[in-house]
Amino acid sequence: MPTQQLGGKPMEVDEDGFIQTPDEWTEAVAADLAKTEGVEAMGEDHWKLVNYIRDYYQKFGIAPMVRKLCKETGFKLKYIYELFPSGPAKGACKVAGLPKPTGCV
């Protein structure tokens, strides 16, 4: 597995850049991952989305479905794509430190 400098330390990532040790996720790691997704600075709405995804994953062991994600955050899908241009699964879940989703989000 390749490694990347994220949050000031080397971390293993898969071929799509998803971290392989979710327990080592920090906000600094998230900020570095966001840059790989074209997000230069994480704003309040970015963090709201990322934190919701992380909390959901910790409770249920899977990423939330898009419909639930939109309903619970109050964000329309179009806006989520504005926050994370590669979308909720590839972008937001990656930044949140989740394993690569299998089409859930």
Summary of the structure (lengths in Angstrom):
residues: 105
radius of gyration: 12.5
end to end distance: 24.5
largest distance: 36.7
contacts: 322
relative contact order: 0.18
helix: 51%
strand: 10%
